[in-house]
Each structure stands twice: as C-alpha cells, then as structure tokens.
Amino acid sequence: MEALAPETLLLLVAIAGVAGLIDAIAGGGGLLALPALLWAGLPPVQALATNKLQGSFGTLTSSYNFVRKGEIELGRLRIPILMTFVGSVSGTLAVQRLGSDLLEEIVPALLITFALYFLFSPRIGDEDAHHRISHGLFGLLIGFSVGFYDGFFGPGTGSFFAAAFVMLLGYNLRRATAATKVLNFTSNIASLLFFALAGQVIWQVGLPMGLAQMAGAWVGSHLVIRHGTRLIRPLLVVVSLAISIKLLLGD
C-alpha cells in the first residue's frame, strides 16, 4: 500500500497510545486501534494483521511490568500459555475457511453477561478466592478455547480471560488482569506470526504504533498495580458494554 500521510500516521500513533493505556487496565484497546487502521485506508486483513503487531507491543509491556512487580507467577501459567498459543494459531487458520457471522450474534450477549458479573459479583475484589480447577485444566479448557476465539474473531478476549481467572482460579481482579495480559500477548504473537508469514503486516505503520502502545501500556499497568479493583472493575464493565454495542450496531 502507499505510504500514509505524516499527519495520519501521527494520529494513529496517538490512538495507539490511548489504546495501550486502556488495554492494560481493562482490555479492549483494539476497539480503538482497529477502526482507526481501517479509517486510515488499510484493507481489512492488513488492518487486522497490523493491529496484532501494535497490540503485541502493548501486551508485552504490560506483562513485563506485572511480572517485574510480582503480580504474575509465570511458572503456573506454562500450560495456559502453551494452549493459548495453540488455540490462537488454530483460530487464525480456521477463520480463513469459515465465516464469523454466528459469533457476531453470540458474543454481545456473553459480554453483557460478563459486564453484569463484573459489576455485581461479590467474588470481584482485591482478595484471592479458592480456585475451582487446576492451572493445567484451565489451560486446556480456557487457554485453548479463548485463544481460538481470539485468532478467529477477537473482540472481548480480555473480558473472557479476566472473568475465567476470577471465576475458575479465584484470582483477585488485579492478578486476573495481569495474567490476562500474558495470555493476550501469547494469542497476539501467535496470530502475528501467521499474518507475517502471509505478508499481511504493514510494518511501517505497526511499529510506530507499537512504540506508542508500549508507553500507554506502561502507564496503564502501573495504574492497575496502584489502584486495583476500584479502577479495573468499572472499566471492565464499560469496555465489555462498548464492545457489545459496537458488534450489535455493526460497522
């Protein structure tokens, strides 16, 4: 594609910074970045691929910061990471053959349900609760399925992961958000590798956006560590509802 005008690229970079901030706290950064890439004139597949590139920078930065601050035990996430990678690759391959129309109808209802759960559930807090399944089983059930969903469709992945960490593993919302970023990064990288091999990534757009994502994610992850549930909970509700509305209204 032709090079973007400097002012268009600067606007995309600014949007990526805001998206990185929001994504680090509650997910849903793609709700800003992907439409911006489409508005800038990127074809849909190249927009999806480039969005995975810039989003990978943000989720990597958030993950690093959470690990550095002791919010994530990577050893316990080995199987979820592996199964998320496998699921995302599978979903990215499957979407080339199958349509995603059914998901566009189902996902808004699921996200609205999760928004109500985040808003009203007494399990949502700053204290860990008792886990209901092992991390290995979590990886097999949730890592693969949500990873597949992210590679196949994508909107609301962060909400699905966060809700699963709280409901099934008993994570407090701060730890759930931190662990979600690791699995988000895993699914982003898996899809990005596939898109890169297919030559669909617009590197000259995605790389500067990725740097802005890093800055936004660094600030957002620090805010999560400092403020915990009182910051994450309302934003998760807003992001889940915003994605639902966007899917229901269409383009």
Backbone hydrogen bonds in HBPLUS format (Angstrom, degrees):
<---DONOR---> <-ACCEPTOR-->    atom                        ^
c    i                          cat <-CA-CA->   ^        H-A-AA   ^      H-
h    n   atom  resd res      DA  || num        DHA   H-A  angle D-A-AA Bond
n    s   type  num  typ     dist DA aas  dist angle  dist       angle   num
A0008-THR N   A0005-ALA O   2.96 MM   3  5.25 123.7  2.29 106.4 121.2     1
A0009-LEU N   A0005-ALA O   3.03 MM   4  6.37 160.6  2.07 159.9 165.8     2
A0010-LEU N   A0006-PRO O   2.91 MM   4  6.13 156.8  1.96 149.2 155.8     3
A0011-LEU N   A0007-GLU O   3.06 MM   4  6.21 151.3  2.15 137.7 145.0     4
A0012-LEU N   A0008-THR O   2.99 MM   4  6.30 156.8  2.04 148.4 154.8     5
A0013-VAL N   A0009-LEU O   2.92 MM   4  6.19 153.4  1.99 148.2 155.6     6
A0014-ALA N   A0010-LEU O   2.97 MM   4  6.24 156.6  2.02 146.8 152.8     7
A0015-ILE N   A0011-LEU O   2.94 MM   4  6.20 160.9  1.97 151.8 156.9     8
A0016-ALA N   A0012-LEU O   2.88 MM   4  6.08 152.7  1.95 145.4 153.3     9
A0017-GLY N   A0013-VAL O   3.07 MM   4  6.38 148.0  2.17 145.4 153.0    10
A0018-VAL N   A0014-ALA O   3.24 MM   4  6.61 158.7  2.28 149.8 154.1    11
A0019-ALA N   A0015-ILE O   2.83 MM   4  6.05 159.5  1.87 151.8 158.6    12
A0020-GLY N   A0016-ALA O   2.83 MM   4  5.99 152.2  1.91 146.3 153.2    13
A0021-LEU N   A0017-GLY O   3.15 MM   4  6.41 150.9  2.24 141.9 149.0    14
A0022-ILE N   A0018-VAL O   3.03 MM   4  6.34 167.3  2.05 156.6 158.5    15
A0023-ASP N   A0019-ALA O   2.81 MM   4  5.86 162.1  1.84 150.2 156.3    16
A0024-ALA N   A0020-GLY O   3.07 MM   4  6.07 152.5  2.15 139.7 145.7    17
A0025-ILE N   A0022-ILE O   3.13 MM   3  5.33 131.6  2.37 100.2 112.9    18
A0026-ALA N   A0022-ILE O   2.88 MM   4  6.04 177.6  1.89 167.4 167.7    19
A0027-GLY N   A0023-ASP O   2.94 MM   4  3.76 138.9  2.11 103.3 111.9    20
A0031-LEU N   A0028-GLY O   2.96 MM   3  5.43 153.2  2.04 112.1 120.4    21
A0032-LEU N   A0029-GLY O   3.03 MM   3  5.67 156.0  2.09 115.7 122.0    22
A0033-ALA N   A0029-GLY O   3.13 MM   4  6.42 169.7  2.14 150.1 152.1    23
A0034-LEU N   A0030-GLY O   3.00 MM   4  5.30 154.5  2.06 127.7 135.7    24
A0036-ALA N   A0032-LEU O   3.31 MM   4  6.37 150.5  2.40 141.2 149.6    25
A0037-LEU N   A0033-ALA O   2.98 MM   4  6.28 150.5  2.07 151.8 159.5    26
A0038-LEU N   A0034-LEU O   3.03 MM   4  6.34 158.0  2.08 154.1 160.2    27
A0039-TRP N   A0035-PRO O   2.84 MM   4  6.03 156.2  1.89 147.3 154.2    28
A0040-ALA N   A0036-ALA O   2.97 MM   4  6.18 142.5  2.12 139.9 149.7    29
A0042-LEU N   A0037-LEU O   3.27 MM   5  5.94 161.9  2.31 159.1 153.9    30
A0041-GLY N   A0038-LEU O   3.04 MM   3  5.30 157.1  2.09 106.2 113.5    31
A0047-ALA N   A0043-PRO O   2.78 MM   4  5.94 149.8  1.87 159.4 169.5    32
A0048-LEU N   A0044-PRO O   2.92 MM   4  6.18 158.2  1.97 151.2 156.1    33
A0049-ALA N   A0045-VAL O   2.96 MM   4  6.20 161.6  1.99 148.3 153.4    34
A0050-THR N   A0046-GLN O   2.88 MM   4  5.95 164.3  1.91 145.0 149.7    35
A0051-ASN N   A0047-ALA O   2.86 MM   4  5.92 147.1  1.97 142.3 151.8    36
A0052-LYS N   A0048-LEU O   3.05 MM   4  6.34 147.3  2.16 143.5 151.4    37
A0053-LEU N   A0049-ALA O   3.15 MM   4  6.54 148.6  2.25 142.8 151.3    38
A0054-GLN N   A0050-THR O   3.05 MM   4  6.38 170.7  2.06 157.2 156.1    39
A0055-GLY N   A0051-ASN O   2.87 MM   4  5.85 153.7  1.94 144.1 152.6    40
A0056-SER N   A0052-LYS O   2.98 MM   4  5.97 139.5  2.15 137.4 146.5    41
A0056-SER N   A0053-LEU O   3.19 MM   3  5.28 128.4  2.47  96.7 109.7    42
A0059-THR N   A0055-GLY O   3.00 MM   4  6.29 170.4  2.01 159.0 160.5    43
A0060-LEU N   A0056-SER O   2.94 MM   4  5.91 151.9  2.02 142.3 150.3    44
A0061-THR N   A0057-PHE O   3.06 MM   4  6.19 158.1  2.11 143.2 149.0    45
A0062-SER N   A0058-GLY O   2.97 MM   4  6.23 166.1  1.99 154.5 158.0    46
A0063-SER N   A0059-THR O   2.93 MM   4  5.95 161.2  1.96 140.6 146.6    47
A0064-TYR N   A0060-LEU O   2.91 MM   4  6.09 163.8  1.94 150.6 154.8    48
A0065-ASN N   A0061-THR O   3.03 MM   4  6.23 161.7  2.07 149.6 154.3    49
A0066-PHE N   A0062-SER O   2.91 MM   4  6.15 160.4  1.95 154.9 160.3    50
A0067-VAL N   A0063-SER O   2.89 MM   4  6.10 160.8  1.92 154.2 159.5    51
A0068-ARG N   A0064-TYR O   2.90 MM   4  6.03 161.8  1.93 148.7 154.2    52
A0069-LYS N   A0065-ASN O   3.04 MM   4  6.20 140.9  2.20 139.9 149.7    53
A0071-GLU N   A0066-PHE O   2.86 MM   5  5.14 159.2  1.90 161.9 156.2    54
A0070-GLY N   A0067-VAL O   3.01 MM   3  5.11 161.6  2.04 107.5 112.4    55
A0076-ARG N   A0073-GLU O   3.12 MM   3  5.76 136.6  2.32 115.1 124.4    56
A0077-LEU N   A0074-LEU O   2.93 MM   3  5.09 145.5  2.05 104.4 115.4    57
A0081-ILE N   A0077-LEU O   2.82 MM   4  5.89 158.0  1.87 154.1 160.1    58
A0082-LEU N   A0078-ARG O   3.00 MM   4  6.24 165.9  2.03 150.3 154.1    59
A0083-MET N   A0079-ILE O   2.88 MM   4  6.04 173.3  1.88 162.2 163.8    60
A0084-THR N   A0080-PRO O   2.88 MM   4  5.87 148.0  1.98 141.0 149.9    61
A0085-PHE N   A0081-ILE O   3.03 MM   4  6.24 156.9  2.09 149.0 154.6    62
A0086-VAL N   A0082-LEU O   3.04 MM   4  6.37 165.9  2.06 152.4 155.6    63
A0087-GLY N   A0083-MET O   2.85 MM   4  5.92 159.9  1.89 143.4 149.7    64
A0088-SER N   A0084-THR O   2.86 MM   4  5.98 159.2  1.90 148.0 153.4    65
A0089-VAL N   A0085-PHE O   3.03 MM   4  6.26 165.1  2.05 154.6 158.1    66
A0090-SER N   A0086-VAL O   3.01 MM   4  6.18 160.6  2.05 147.2 153.0    67
A0091-GLY N   A0087-GLY O   2.87 MM   4  6.10 157.8  1.92 150.4 156.5    68
A0092-THR N   A0088-SER O   2.88 MM   4  6.05 158.0  1.93 149.7 155.7    69
A0093-LEU N   A0089-VAL O   3.03 MM   4  6.25 154.0  2.10 148.5 154.9    70
A0094-ALA N   A0090-SER O   2.89 MM   4  6.05 156.2  1.95 146.7 154.2    71
A0095-VAL N   A0091-GLY O   2.99 MM   4  6.07 155.3  2.05 150.3 154.6    72
A0096-GLN N   A0093-LEU O   3.26 MM   3  5.65 148.4  2.36 104.9 113.6    73
A0097-ARG N   A0094-ALA O   2.91 MM   3  5.49 152.6  1.99 115.6 123.6    74
A0098-LEU N   A0094-ALA O   2.98 MM   4  6.14 149.8  2.07 153.6 163.2    75
A0104-GLU N   A0100-SER O   3.25 MM   4  6.60 148.4  2.35 148.8 157.4    76
A0104-GLU N   A0101-ASP O   3.14 MM   3  5.22 122.2  2.50  95.9 110.2    77
A0105-GLU N   A0102-LEU O   3.05 MM   3  5.37 141.0  2.20 103.8 114.8    78
A0106-ILE N   A0102-LEU O   3.12 MM   4  6.44 149.3  2.22 147.1 156.3    79
A0107-VAL N   A0103-LEU O   2.90 MM   4  5.64 170.5  1.91 153.4 156.4    80
A0110-LEU N   A0106-ILE O   3.32 MM   4  6.64 156.3  2.38 148.8 155.8    81
A0111-LEU N   A0107-VAL O   2.89 MM   4  6.13 163.3  1.92 164.2 168.6    82
A0112-ILE N   A0108-PRO O   2.96 MM   4  6.13 156.0  2.01 149.3 155.5    83
A0113-THR N   A0109-ALA O   3.05 MM   4  6.23 154.3  2.12 142.3 149.3    84
A0114-PHE N   A0110-LEU O   2.94 MM   4  6.29 155.6  2.00 149.0 155.5    85
A0115-ALA N   A0111-LEU O   2.84 MM   4  6.07 151.7  1.92 145.2 153.4    86
A0116-LEU N   A0112-ILE O   3.05 MM   4  6.33 157.2  2.10 148.6 153.3    87
A0117-TYR N   A0113-THR O   2.99 MM   4  6.28 148.7  2.09 142.1 151.6    88
A0118-PHE N   A0114-PHE O   2.80 MM   4  6.08 164.5  1.82 158.5 160.8    89
A0119-LEU N   A0115-ALA O   3.00 MM   4  6.14 144.3  2.13 140.0 150.2    90
A0120-PHE N   A0116-LEU O   2.95 MM   4  6.03 156.6  2.00 150.3 154.8    91
A0121-SER N   A0117-TYR O   2.89 MM   4  5.20 158.5  1.94 144.4 148.7    92
A0124-ILE N   A0121-SER O   3.32 MM   3  5.77 164.5  2.35 110.0 114.5    93
A0173-LEU N   A0125-GLY O   3.09 MM  48  5.99 161.8  2.13 168.8 174.6    94
A0129-ALA N   A0170-GLY O   2.61 MM  41  4.29 168.9  1.62 138.9 143.0    95
A0132-ARG N   A0168-LEU O   2.70 MM  36  5.13 161.0  1.74 143.9 150.8    96
A0133-ILE N   A0168-LEU O   3.33 MM  35  6.05 143.6  2.47 153.6 152.8    97
A0138-PHE N   A0134-SER O   2.92 MM   4  6.12 153.4  1.99 145.1 153.7    98
A0139-GLY N   A0135-HIS O   2.92 MM   4  6.14 151.4  2.01 142.1 148.7    99
A0140-LEU N   A0136-GLY O   3.13 MM   4  6.48 156.5  2.19 146.5 152.1   100
A0141-LEU N   A0137-LEU O   2.88 MM   4  6.06 166.1  1.89 157.1 160.5   101
A0142-ILE N   A0138-PHE O   2.70 MM   4  5.36 149.2  1.79 143.7 153.9   102
A0143-GLY N   A0138-PHE O   3.14 MM   5  6.57 156.1  2.20 138.1 145.1   103
A0144-PHE N   A0139-GLY O   3.10 MM   5  6.49 141.8  2.25 161.1 168.3   104
A0146-VAL N   A0142-ILE O   2.85 MM   4  5.66 165.3  1.88 151.2 156.3   105
A0147-GLY N   A0143-GLY O   2.96 MM   4  5.69 145.0  2.09 132.8 143.7   106
A0148-PHE N   A0144-PHE O   2.78 MM   4  5.92 156.0  1.84 148.1 154.8   107
A0149-TYR N   A0145-SER O   2.95 MM   4  6.20 158.1  2.00 141.7 147.9   108
A0150-ASP N   A0146-VAL O   2.85 MM   4  6.10 153.8  1.92 146.1 152.8   109
A0151-GLY N   A0147-GLY O   3.01 MM   4  6.31 158.6  2.06 150.9 156.0   110
A0152-PHE N   A0148-PHE O   2.87 MM   4  6.00 143.4  2.00 147.4 158.7   111
A0153-PHE N   A0149-TYR O   2.69 MM   4  5.62 163.8  1.72 156.3 159.4   112
A0154-GLY N   A0149-TYR O   3.10 MM   5  5.98 127.8  2.39 129.3 136.2   113
A0157-THR N   A0154-GLY O   3.15 MM   3  5.78 144.9  2.28 153.9 149.9   114
A0159-SER N   A0156-GLY O   3.05 MM   3  5.25 118.9  2.44 102.6 117.5   115
A0160-PHE N   A0156-GLY O   3.07 MM   4  6.40 157.5  2.12 157.4 164.0   116
A0161-PHE N   A0157-THR O   2.98 MM   4  6.27 167.9  2.00 160.4 162.7   117
A0162-ALA N   A0158-GLY O   2.92 MM   4  6.01 169.0  1.94 150.0 153.7   118
A0163-ALA N   A0159-SER O   2.97 MM   4  6.02 166.4  1.99 148.0 152.0   119
A0164-ALA N   A0160-PHE O   3.06 MM   4  6.19 155.5  2.12 144.7 151.7   120
A0165-PHE N   A0161-PHE O   2.92 MM   4  6.21 158.8  1.96 157.3 162.8   121
A0166-VAL N   A0162-ALA O   3.11 MM   4  6.36 156.6  2.17 148.7 154.5   122
A0167-MET N   A0163-ALA O   2.85 MM   4  5.97 173.2  1.86 155.7 158.1   123
A0168-LEU N   A0164-ALA O   2.86 MM   4  5.51 162.2  1.89 144.1 150.1   124
A0169-LEU N   A0165-PHE O   3.18 MM   4  5.06 137.3  2.37 111.9 124.1   125
A0171-TYR N   A0165-PHE O   3.13 MM   6  5.67 164.5  2.15 137.7 133.7   126
A0176-ALA N   A0172-ASN O   2.87 MM   4  6.04 156.8  1.92 155.4 163.3   127
A0177-THR N   A0173-LEU O   2.97 MM   4  6.03 154.8  2.04 139.0 145.0   128
A0178-ALA N   A0174-ARG O   3.05 MM   4  6.32 156.6  2.11 145.3 151.8   129
A0179-ALA N   A0175-ARG O   2.90 MM   4  6.12 170.2  1.91 155.4 157.3   130
A0180-THR N   A0176-ALA O   2.88 MM   4  5.94 150.3  1.97 142.9 151.9   131
A0181-LYS N   A0177-THR O   3.20 MM   4  6.46 146.2  2.32 142.5 149.4   132
A0181-LYS N   A0178-ALA O   3.16 MM   3  5.39 125.6  2.48  99.1 111.8   133
A0182-VAL N   A0179-ALA O   3.14 MM   3  5.27 122.6  2.49  98.2 111.8   134
A0183-LEU N   A0179-ALA O   3.25 MM   4  6.66 160.5  2.29 152.6 156.7   135
A0184-ASN N   A0180-THR O   2.77 MM   4  5.96 152.9  1.84 151.8 160.9   136
A0185-PHE N   A0181-LYS O   2.88 MM   4  6.01 157.7  1.93 144.7 150.1   137
A0186-THR N   A0182-VAL O   3.03 MM   4  6.30 154.2  2.10 141.9 149.2   138
A0187-SER N   A0183-LEU O   2.97 MM   4  6.23 163.3  2.00 150.5 153.5   139
A0188-ASN N   A0184-ASN O   2.87 MM   4  6.05 155.0  1.93 149.5 157.2   140
A0189-ILE N   A0185-PHE O   2.92 MM   4  6.08 165.8  1.94 153.5 156.6   141
A0190-ALA N   A0186-THR O   3.07 MM   4  6.26 159.1  2.11 147.4 153.1   142
A0191-SER N   A0187-SER O   3.14 MM   4  6.31 167.6  2.15 147.9 150.4   143
A0192-LEU N   A0188-ASN O   2.79 MM   4  5.94 159.4  1.83 151.2 158.4   144
A0193-LEU N   A0189-ILE O   2.92 MM   4  6.09 159.1  1.97 152.5 155.8   145
A0194-PHE N   A0190-ALA O   3.39 MM   4  6.67 158.8  2.44 142.9 147.7   146
A0195-PHE N   A0191-SER O   2.91 MM   4  6.23 168.1  1.93 159.4 162.5   147
A0196-ALA N   A0192-LEU O   2.77 MM   4  5.89 158.7  1.82 153.8 160.1   148
A0197-LEU N   A0193-LEU O   3.02 MM   4  6.17 159.5  2.06 146.5 151.3   149
A0198-ALA N   A0194-PHE O   3.17 MM   4  6.42 139.5  2.34 140.0 150.9   150
A0198-ALA N   A0195-PHE O   3.12 MM   3  5.05 125.3  2.44  91.8 106.3   151
A0200-GLN N   A0195-PHE O   3.05 MM   5  5.41 174.4  2.06 152.4 150.6   152
A0199-GLY N   A0196-ALA O   2.94 MM   3  4.97 157.2  1.99 103.6 110.8   153
A0205-VAL N   A0202-ILE O   3.17 MM   3  5.69 152.5  2.25 112.2 120.3   154
A0206-GLY N   A0202-ILE O   2.95 MM   4  6.11 171.6  1.95 158.2 161.0   155
A0207-LEU N   A0203-TRP O   2.95 MM   4  5.67 167.2  1.97 149.2 151.0   156
A0209-MET N   A0205-VAL O   3.34 MM   4  6.44 157.6  2.39 146.1 152.6   157
A0210-GLY N   A0206-GLY O   2.78 MM   4  5.86 143.1  1.92 139.4 150.5   158
A0210-GLY N   A0207-LEU O   3.05 MM   3  4.86 114.5  2.49  90.7 107.0   159
A0211-LEU N   A0207-LEU O   3.06 MM   4  6.44 147.7  2.17 150.9 158.2   160
A0212-ALA N   A0208-PRO O   3.26 MM   4  6.57 155.4  2.33 142.6 148.3   161
A0213-GLN N   A0209-MET O   2.85 MM   4  6.15 150.9  1.93 147.8 157.1   162
A0214-MET N   A0210-GLY O   2.95 MM   4  6.24 149.1  2.04 145.7 153.2   163
A0215-ALA N   A0211-LEU O   3.25 MM   4  6.63 155.0  2.32 143.7 148.7   164
A0216-GLY N   A0212-ALA O   3.01 MM   4  6.33 167.5  2.03 156.4 159.1   165
A0217-ALA N   A0213-GLN O   2.78 MM   4  5.89 162.8  1.81 155.1 160.4   166
A0218-TRP N   A0214-MET O   2.91 MM   4  6.02 149.9  2.00 145.2 153.0   167
A0219-VAL N   A0215-ALA O   3.23 MM   4  6.51 161.9  2.27 149.3 152.6   168
A0220-GLY N   A0216-GLY O   2.89 MM   4  6.08 167.8  1.90 151.9 156.1   169
A0221-SER N   A0217-ALA O   2.85 MM   4  5.87 164.6  1.87 148.6 152.3   170
A0222-HIS N   A0218-TRP O   3.26 MM   4  6.36 151.9  2.35 138.7 145.7   171
A0223-LEU N   A0219-VAL O   3.04 MM   4  6.35 150.9  2.13 148.1 156.6   172
A0224-VAL N   A0220-GLY O   3.01 MM   4  6.35 149.7  2.10 147.2 155.4   173
A0225-ILE N   A0221-SER O   3.13 MM   4  6.37 161.6  2.16 146.0 149.8   174
A0226-ARG N   A0222-HIS O   2.99 MM   4  6.17 153.6  2.06 146.3 153.7   175
A0227-HIS N   A0223-LEU O   2.84 MM   4  5.84 165.9  1.86 153.3 156.9   176
A0228-GLY N   A0224-VAL O   2.83 MM   4  5.07 151.1  1.92 134.8 141.8   177
A0231-LEU N   A0228-GLY O   3.09 MM   3  5.83 152.8  2.17 120.6 127.9   178
A0232-ILE N   A0228-GLY O   3.07 MM   4  6.22 169.9  2.08 152.2 155.4   179
A0233-ARG N   A0229-THR O   2.90 MM   4  5.41 161.1  1.93 142.5 148.8   180
A0236-LEU N   A0232-ILE O   2.82 MM   4  5.98 156.5  1.88 163.9 171.1   181
A0237-VAL N   A0233-ARG O   3.18 MM   4  6.44 158.2  2.23 151.2 156.6   182
A0238-VAL N   A0234-PRO O   2.97 MM   4  6.23 164.2  2.00 150.1 154.1   183
A0239-VAL N   A0235-LEU O   2.83 MM   4  5.95 169.5  1.84 153.7 156.9   184
A0240-SER N   A0236-LEU O   2.97 MM   4  5.98 164.2  1.99 145.2 150.1   185
A0241-LEU N   A0237-VAL O   3.05 MM   4  6.21 161.9  2.08 149.1 154.1   186
A0242-ALA N   A0238-VAL O   2.83 MM   4  5.97 154.7  1.89 149.0 157.1   187
A0243-ILE N   A0239-VAL O   2.95 MM   4  6.14 162.5  1.98 154.8 157.8   188
A0244-SER N   A0240-SER O   3.11 MM   4  6.26 156.0  2.17 140.5 147.5   189
A0245-ILE N   A0241-LEU O   2.92 MM   4  6.16 162.5  1.95 152.8 156.5   190
A0246-LYS N   A0242-ALA O   3.01 MM   4  6.21 161.2  2.05 147.5 152.6   191
A0247-LEU N   A0243-ILE O   2.98 MM   4  6.20 161.1  2.02 151.4 155.9   192
A0248-LEU N   A0244-SER O   2.91 MM   4  6.11 157.0  1.97 150.7 157.6   193
A0249-LEU N   A0245-ILE O   2.90 MM   4  6.02 155.7  1.96 151.6 157.5   194
A0250-GLY N   A0246-LYS O   2.96 MM   4  5.90 132.1  2.20 138.1 150.2   195
